[in-house]
Amino acid sequence: MIESYYNFADGGSGKDKIYFNAERVFDDCSYKKKEPSLRNPFQIDRDRIIHSSSFRRLRNKTQVFGVFTLDYYRTRLTHSLEVSQIARAIAANINNKHGLNISLDLIEAIALAHDIGHPPFGHLGEEIINSKLSELTEGRCGFEANGQNIRILNFLEKKLYDNGNDGKIRLCGLNPCLKTIDGILKYKLPFKFSDKKKHFIYDSDEFILRRLHGDEFIYFIKNNYNLLNANSSVKEYFFELTRSLECQILNAADDIAYATHDLEDGVESKLVDINGYNKIKFDANEKNKKSIDVFFSNLGNIFKINTTKMPQLEIKMKLKEFFSNYISKFIVNIDITERKGIFKSANFLSNNNIFLKSADNNSELFNFFNLIEDGIPGLDTANDYSYKYSVVGKNNINEEIQALKTISYKLIMENRNILFNRNKAKHILIKLFDKFSSRGNYEGEEDETLKLYPDDFQELYNNGFYDEYNEDKLYKICADYISGMTDLYAMKLYSSLFETANISDLSPF
């Protein structure tokens, strides 16, 4: 099914009309056709995401502080909502400044879905599942949260399906628009062509890259994957240059939300206070020190408020204003620049100090830019607005954002209590993965393991959905199942399986 529509910058009069191709991932997915919708395709995607069970489960998935701590702290759900608001504001500002028609509905959809594939217990969960899956499959499979976003939207979320000509059920997930998937795709590198450590999409989703950029894009990766994996700099520039404008806006919004909101939660938890500065050990060449100095100076001024009436209320109001000012400043200083000539390595490196600095004595990076001197095959940087521009930060906001992240890492992520909870979570995930991937030591134990799964997962397994993974299919279904759990569900399931004094009544997903 192919849908298309016009987006009107001025509210619908026809001025500055831009045509959007809203082709969906599966154009032959059969389901009951409805009357023409009053919503545009990206609004439909947004609404499907909001009403999905995967999105609802984000409310019980860790952002930084465990969901079992206080109701005040952010979860993956509140983080996604905040990223959506920030991303819309960035896109609207860029539209106003440059006369573009970036779809705010598309921006909202990709922002709401950008963490939908995140496993329980934050980034730790991603690391554990990837490590276990890689170990058990001897490197044939891996887990990546951004890749899992795509897998959920295209397959696992239970809304649309196709019976197929062979009688086997084919899942279509939410069948989102290709533009929606493109806006979420941060790492356009199939697993088989990656270093298999992190930052890849699953090989089963390679067809998405072919749909977006054609076979020539895949051939380019296949012929140059050794160079693309030569070092982190080459890989990161490849990822950056293959991200759509919408994806870049999403990344900027995600960074802003992480940098400010994690710190706001840190202040509320008292892990970050005016004495925190003395706990940060600076490197000799710490380039963010000035921004860190400013943060603690301003934070200190807030807590020096001297009033005889309502000091705590005033402090809370000042803190909210303090972090809101950071967000506003970051939003208005996110801008775009044309990529015209960006692939001319000498010109590009000499005019971008940040790239030049990291490229010192980096022959692989220079080789990469020489390779793409005439562009990356499959990306139309001249005519496709999504690939015509790069998002940039003005007025040193990149350094400020990085400074706030440094404070969060030093004072929150390295805190003893946070590390203690991370170790508990690690133990829970490893035990669950071992249990649900066990082939056992006696005949029939693998079948017994499968019967521990919810009925819908058993049906998928028995109807061939995982057959493409051959001997690894038990491990793949295990990764899908555990990554879909919330923190609370994982803890409850662990208690039920391994703590006999704490048997619980569990309802499967």
Legacy VTK file of the C-alpha trace (Angstrom):
# vtk DataFile Version 3.0
C-alpha trace
ASCII
DATASET POLYDATA
POINTS 509 float
0.000 0.000 0.000
1.400 3.379 -0.992
0.090 6.530 0.598
1.080 10.060 -0.259
0.025 13.503 0.811
0.912 17.147 0.654
2.261 19.065 3.612
1.372 22.746 3.768
3.733 25.029 5.651
1.089 27.723 5.994
-1.729 25.548 7.329
-3.197 24.283 4.090
-3.562 27.140 1.597
-1.295 25.473 -0.919
1.722 27.737 -0.535
5.153 26.088 -0.250
3.694 22.697 -1.035
6.026 19.711 -0.564
5.210 16.184 -1.627
5.927 13.461 0.906
6.313 9.859 -0.152
4.607 7.906 2.608
5.182 4.410 1.248
4.832 1.790 3.945
7.306 -0.960 4.819
4.998 -3.742 3.607
2.983 -2.610 0.611
1.380 -6.043 0.247
0.421 -6.685 3.868
-3.216 -7.712 3.732
-5.543 -6.452 6.413
-9.024 -5.049 6.528
-9.070 -1.852 4.495
-10.647 1.099 6.248
-12.229 4.202 4.870
-9.762 6.984 3.968
-8.408 8.435 7.185
-8.677 12.062 8.233
-5.121 11.674 9.488
-2.016 11.854 7.360
0.231 8.742 7.252
2.682 10.035 9.870
-0.167 10.852 12.244
-1.371 7.284 11.771
2.117 5.995 12.634
2.240 8.203 15.712
-1.154 6.991 16.901
-0.300 3.334 16.303
2.861 3.789 18.360
1.013 5.497 21.223
-1.585 2.717 21.361
0.969 -0.108 21.178
1.734 -2.343 24.144
5.477 -1.858 23.586
5.058 1.887 24.107
2.991 1.403 27.266
5.646 -0.846 28.755
8.165 2.005 28.625
6.569 3.408 31.785
8.184 0.594 33.771
11.582 0.663 32.086
14.579 2.378 33.644
15.900 5.689 32.393
18.687 6.236 34.956
17.093 5.609 38.333
15.315 2.290 38.749
11.548 2.365 38.379
11.341 0.841 41.848
12.773 4.005 43.486
10.479 7.070 43.469
7.540 8.012 41.251
9.194 11.373 40.578
12.077 10.025 38.525
11.850 9.715 34.786
11.229 6.433 33.008
11.701 5.521 29.352
8.115 6.626 28.755
8.435 10.117 30.221
11.816 10.459 28.507
10.236 9.602 25.135
7.477 12.167 25.649
10.015 14.847 26.543
12.214 13.993 23.557
9.132 14.311 21.347
8.414 17.835 22.615
12.037 18.947 22.236
12.347 17.427 18.755
9.160 19.160 17.565
10.479 22.475 18.872
13.813 22.005 17.068
12.095 21.063 13.803
9.653 23.979 14.031
12.526 26.383 14.651
14.457 25.041 11.642
11.332 25.279 9.477
10.844 28.912 10.462
14.481 29.866 9.923
15.046 28.087 6.619
11.594 27.830 5.050
11.594 24.036 5.160
8.632 21.745 5.649
9.969 19.101 7.990
6.891 17.153 9.055
6.263 17.714 12.764
3.991 14.664 12.775
6.862 12.532 11.478
9.203 14.033 14.080
6.726 13.245 16.837
6.256 9.655 15.648
9.968 8.826 15.513
10.632 10.501 18.866
7.914 8.506 20.600
9.266 5.267 19.101
12.994 5.908 19.458
13.336 3.820 22.655
10.534 1.336 22.046
13.045 -1.512 21.653
15.003 -0.749 24.796
15.268 -3.725 27.174
14.772 -3.592 30.956
17.348 -1.870 33.167
18.510 0.697 30.640
21.709 0.373 28.636
22.908 -2.366 30.979
20.100 -4.586 29.690
21.237 -3.980 26.122
24.818 -4.922 26.992
23.833 -8.114 28.833
21.440 -9.406 26.157
23.932 -8.658 23.383
26.715 -10.393 25.306
24.649 -13.512 26.049
23.252 -13.753 22.526
26.693 -13.361 20.966
28.180 -15.939 23.338
25.514 -18.589 22.791
25.416 -18.181 19.002
29.211 -17.980 18.712
28.948 -14.531 17.163
26.202 -15.316 14.646
23.640 -13.031 16.329
23.685 -9.889 18.424
21.286 -7.513 20.135
21.082 -3.771 19.504
18.378 -1.555 21.015
18.056 0.684 17.950
17.832 -2.397 15.750
15.205 -3.816 18.109
13.145 -0.639 17.593
12.878 -1.575 13.926
12.135 -5.230 14.686
9.270 -4.278 16.994
7.727 -1.752 14.602
8.048 -4.048 11.574
7.272 -7.422 13.138
6.820 -7.998 16.855
4.187 -5.429 17.799
0.928 -7.312 17.338
-1.376 -5.294 15.121
-1.137 -6.350 11.466
-0.329 -9.655 9.824
-0.506 -11.398 6.491
-1.482 -15.040 5.998
0.873 -15.337 3.043
0.695 -17.553 -0.021
2.354 -20.430 1.832
-0.195 -20.404 4.635
2.316 -19.172 7.205
1.528 -16.084 9.201
3.765 -13.156 8.344
3.919 -10.415 10.917
3.699 -6.827 9.698
3.941 -5.148 13.103
2.598 -1.602 12.874
3.575 -1.451 9.186
4.977 2.072 9.542
6.002 4.385 6.729
9.521 3.952 5.378
10.169 7.588 6.305
9.284 6.763 9.903
11.716 3.849 9.978
14.364 6.010 8.303
13.942 8.626 11.021
14.664 6.054 13.734
17.557 4.269 11.993
20.754 5.521 13.639
23.060 2.755 12.444
22.702 1.723 8.806
25.081 -1.206 8.959
23.808 -4.809 8.748
25.099 -7.090 11.502
27.055 -9.283 9.079
29.036 -6.241 7.881
29.621 -4.778 11.368
32.221 -5.488 14.031
29.374 -7.397 15.771
29.923 -5.532 19.033
27.340 -2.746 18.868
25.682 -0.270 16.499
24.085 -2.375 13.765
20.729 -3.437 12.401
19.702 -7.068 12.171
20.412 -8.880 8.921
16.701 -9.695 8.653
16.077 -5.940 8.275
18.586 -5.394 5.470
15.629 -5.155 3.095
14.788 -1.815 4.740
18.116 -0.358 3.611
17.484 -1.663 0.096
14.033 -0.065 0.086
15.432 3.245 1.314
18.657 3.517 -0.669
18.727 0.766 -3.287
21.051 -2.162 -3.895
23.994 0.164 -4.564
24.003 1.218 -0.905
24.345 -2.409 0.217
27.045 -3.059 -2.392
28.965 -0.044 -1.089
28.867 -1.425 2.456
29.730 -4.959 1.344
32.729 -3.795 -0.668
34.060 -1.459 2.038
33.041 -2.962 5.364
36.653 -3.441 6.469
37.257 0.299 6.159
33.894 1.155 7.750
34.897 -0.900 10.786
38.518 0.286 10.845
37.992 2.482 13.902
35.306 4.327 15.837
35.878 7.629 13.994
35.255 6.169 10.544
32.193 4.304 11.742
30.686 7.316 13.497
31.122 9.551 10.442
29.549 6.898 8.240
26.575 6.711 10.604
26.311 10.502 10.820
26.401 10.994 7.056
23.786 8.297 6.412
21.240 9.599 8.927
18.240 11.477 7.626
17.612 15.050 8.718
14.736 13.844 10.886
16.973 11.268 12.550
19.602 13.925 13.246
16.969 16.170 14.850
15.841 13.229 16.974
19.435 12.575 18.081
19.889 16.208 19.056
16.660 16.160 21.073
17.659 12.886 22.730
21.027 14.352 23.736
19.386 17.476 25.151
16.888 15.422 27.153
19.598 13.119 28.513
21.903 15.984 29.437
19.325 18.087 31.270
16.709 15.721 32.647
19.129 13.156 34.060
20.813 15.980 35.955
17.465 17.329 37.125
16.651 13.900 38.555
20.158 13.815 40.020
19.578 17.086 41.866
16.217 15.853 43.153
17.865 12.653 44.431
20.659 14.741 46.009
23.298 12.797 44.079
24.122 16.100 42.383
24.619 19.077 44.684
26.868 22.103 45.077
29.570 19.909 46.611
29.632 17.654 43.570
32.221 19.786 41.803
34.889 18.631 44.229
34.088 14.990 43.418
34.818 15.390 39.705
38.395 14.620 38.801
39.323 16.599 35.729
41.725 15.387 33.079
44.633 17.683 32.279
42.978 18.706 29.002
39.348 18.676 30.157
37.776 20.874 27.457
34.392 20.969 29.208
35.746 22.332 32.498
34.526 25.882 31.856
30.953 24.715 31.199
31.102 22.499 34.290
32.315 25.478 36.343
29.373 27.576 35.136
26.863 24.826 35.949
27.985 24.446 39.559
28.316 28.200 40.049
24.717 28.777 38.931
23.484 25.760 40.896
25.179 27.137 43.996
23.487 30.501 43.561
20.082 28.818 43.577
20.717 27.109 46.903
21.966 30.369 48.432
18.477 31.848 48.195
17.746 33.617 51.473
14.049 34.086 52.139
12.036 33.877 55.303
8.823 32.745 53.625
8.983 29.707 51.326
12.628 28.803 50.652
12.016 25.214 49.504
9.278 26.224 47.067
11.439 29.025 45.712
14.385 26.672 45.258
12.229 24.166 43.345
10.915 26.919 41.084
14.421 28.240 40.445
15.693 24.742 39.679
12.903 24.203 37.143
13.752 27.531 35.526
17.469 26.650 35.615
17.048 23.451 33.603
14.354 24.942 31.342
16.771 27.693 30.355
19.328 25.095 29.333
16.769 23.303 27.157
15.593 26.528 25.502
19.163 27.612 24.820
20.025 24.269 23.243
16.890 24.186 21.073
17.411 27.614 19.487
21.074 26.858 18.793
20.409 23.673 16.826
20.722 24.562 13.151
21.390 22.957 9.776
24.004 23.319 7.069
23.947 22.041 3.511
25.972 18.945 2.792
26.955 20.288 -0.605
30.639 19.552 -1.034
30.755 17.770 2.301
32.247 14.684 0.689
35.302 16.501 -0.622
37.635 15.256 2.081
40.199 18.075 2.107
37.532 20.783 2.066
35.392 19.009 4.640
38.166 18.333 7.125
39.751 21.769 6.817
36.456 23.567 7.414
35.303 21.467 10.361
37.709 21.742 13.250
35.956 19.090 15.291
36.479 16.593 12.469
40.016 17.741 11.775
41.043 17.319 15.402
39.799 13.748 15.529
41.326 13.026 12.146
44.903 13.823 13.161
47.152 10.944 12.128
44.084 8.931 11.192
44.827 7.488 7.768
41.673 5.344 7.791
39.504 8.423 8.210
41.173 10.217 5.312
40.783 7.060 3.222
37.090 7.022 4.097
36.525 10.604 2.945
38.490 9.956 -0.220
36.262 6.938 -0.846
33.071 8.991 -0.568
34.403 12.033 -2.424
31.579 11.741 -4.946
29.007 10.829 -2.322
27.667 7.662 -0.733
25.766 5.561 -3.291
22.024 5.653 -2.714
21.979 9.008 -0.888
20.676 11.936 -2.934
22.264 14.897 -1.149
21.346 17.252 -3.987
17.580 16.748 -4.183
16.354 14.794 -1.145
15.894 17.313 1.669
16.351 14.519 4.240
19.940 14.028 3.033
20.697 17.532 1.839
21.395 18.902 5.325
23.442 18.143 8.414
22.356 19.225 11.879
24.921 21.362 13.707
25.166 22.966 17.130
26.039 26.665 17.332
27.601 28.780 20.072
29.450 25.898 21.735
26.300 24.058 22.787
27.898 20.707 21.879
30.528 21.349 24.535
27.872 22.401 27.056
25.773 19.305 26.414
28.852 17.120 26.789
29.714 18.918 30.047
26.299 18.114 31.513
26.694 14.483 30.446
30.092 14.379 32.156
28.551 15.595 35.411
25.798 12.967 35.149
28.271 10.181 34.537
30.658 11.172 37.307
28.081 11.894 40.002
25.164 9.626 39.083
26.273 6.634 37.030
29.369 6.082 39.196
27.419 6.447 42.435
27.708 3.425 44.733
23.945 2.899 45.083
23.396 3.112 41.322
26.235 0.640 40.726
24.783 -1.664 43.377
21.402 -1.709 41.627
23.101 -2.256 38.266
24.791 -5.360 39.633
21.483 -6.701 40.919
19.918 -6.064 37.519
22.833 -7.787 35.786
22.343 -10.888 37.932
18.605 -10.961 37.195
19.066 -10.668 33.423
21.794 -13.303 33.198
19.740 -15.794 35.210
16.629 -15.159 33.107
18.517 -15.469 29.828
20.138 -18.716 30.936
16.763 -20.112 31.966
14.858 -19.188 28.806
17.648 -20.253 26.447
18.354 -23.600 28.111
18.511 -26.600 25.827
19.150 -28.761 28.864
21.019 -31.947 29.490
18.240 -34.418 28.836
15.864 -35.190 25.989
12.822 -32.965 25.933
14.226 -30.196 28.125
14.264 -27.713 25.234
10.538 -28.321 24.724
10.074 -27.776 28.442
11.924 -24.467 28.169
9.645 -23.338 25.331
6.574 -24.051 27.432
7.767 -21.401 29.884
7.144 -18.753 27.224
3.790 -16.953 26.879
1.371 -18.555 24.435
1.833 -15.951 21.699
5.608 -16.476 21.656
5.113 -20.246 21.497
2.790 -19.799 18.517
5.364 -17.691 16.680
8.061 -20.263 17.366
5.936 -23.240 16.318
4.696 -21.512 13.152
8.151 -20.870 11.736
8.713 -17.199 12.586
12.150 -17.976 14.027
13.156 -20.685 11.539
15.516 -18.347 9.649
17.824 -18.453 12.670
18.221 -22.233 12.378
20.111 -23.605 15.392
20.035 -20.164 17.020
16.267 -19.729 17.015
15.830 -20.543 20.719
18.377 -17.862 21.591
16.702 -15.313 19.315
13.249 -15.828 20.789
14.845 -15.531 24.226
16.335 -12.141 23.281
12.990 -10.930 21.914
11.121 -12.080 25.020
13.490 -10.711 27.662
14.109 -7.415 25.865
10.354 -6.795 25.848
10.078 -7.130 29.625
9.745 -4.180 31.941
12.063 -3.840 34.925
9.232 -4.797 37.262
8.177 -7.807 35.214
11.761 -9.085 35.028
12.175 -8.771 38.797
8.835 -10.456 39.430
9.593 -13.279 37.003
13.024 -13.786 38.555
11.434 -13.978 41.992
8.876 -16.503 40.775
11.458 -18.757 39.123
14.329 -18.622 41.574
12.972 -17.536 44.957
10.600 -20.275 46.066
9.374 -18.265 49.034
8.147 -15.545 46.691
5.937 -17.319 44.152
3.873 -14.778 42.219
0.924 -15.005 39.874
2.286 -13.780 36.536
0.323 -12.771 33.497
2.357 -13.170 30.285
2.609 -10.359 27.785
LINES 1 510
509 0 1 2 3 4 5 6 7 8 9 10 11 12 13 14 15 16 17 18 19 20 21 22 23 24 25 26 27 28 29 30 31 32 33 34 35 36 37 38 39 40 41 42 43 44 45 46 47 48 49 50 51 52 53 54 55 56 57 58 59 60 61 62 63 64 65 66 67 68 69 70 71 72 73 74 75 76 77 78 79 80 81 82 83 84 85 86 87 88 89 90 91 92 93 94 95 96 97 98 99 100 101 102 103 104 105 106 107 108 109 110 111 112 113 114 115 116 117 118 119 120 121 122 123 124 125 126 127 128 129 130 131 132 133 134 135 136 137 138 139 140 141 142 143 144 145 146 147 148 149 150 151 152 153 154 155 156 157 158 159 160 161 162 163 164 165 166 167 168 169 170 171 172 173 174 175 176 177 178 179 180 181 182 183 184 185 186 187 188 189 190 191 192 193 194 195 196 197 198 199 200 201 202 203 204 205 206 207 208 209 210 211 212 213 214 215 216 217 218 219 220 221 222 223 224 225 226 227 228 229 230 231 232 233 234 235 236 237 238 239 240 241 242 243 244 245 246 247 248 249 250 251 252 253 254 255 256 257 258 259 260 261 262 263 264 265 266 267 268 269 270 271 272 273 274 275 276 277 278 279 280 281 282 283 284 285 286 287 288 289 290 291 292 293 294 295 296 297 298 299 300 301 302 303 304 305 306 307 308 309 310 311 312 313 314 315 316 317 318 319 320 321 322 323 324 325 326 327 328 329 330 331 332 333 334 335 336 337 338 339 340 341 342 343 344 345 346 347 348 349 350 351 352 353 354 355 356 357 358 359 360 361 362 363 364 365 366 367 368 369 370 371 372 373 374 375 376 377 378 379 380 381 382 383 384 385 386 387 388 389 390 391 392 393 394 395 396 397 398 399 400 401 402 403 404 405 406 407 408 409 410 411 412 413 414 415 416 417 418 419 420 421 422 423 424 425 426 427 428 429 430 431 432 433 434 435 436 437 438 439 440 441 442 443 444 445 446 447 448 449 450 451 452 453 454 455 456 457 458 459 460 461 462 463 464 465 466 467 468 469 470 471 472 473 474 475 476 477 478 479 480 481 482 483 484 485 486 487 488 489 490 491 492 493 494 495 496 497 498 499 500 501 502 503 504 505 506 507 508
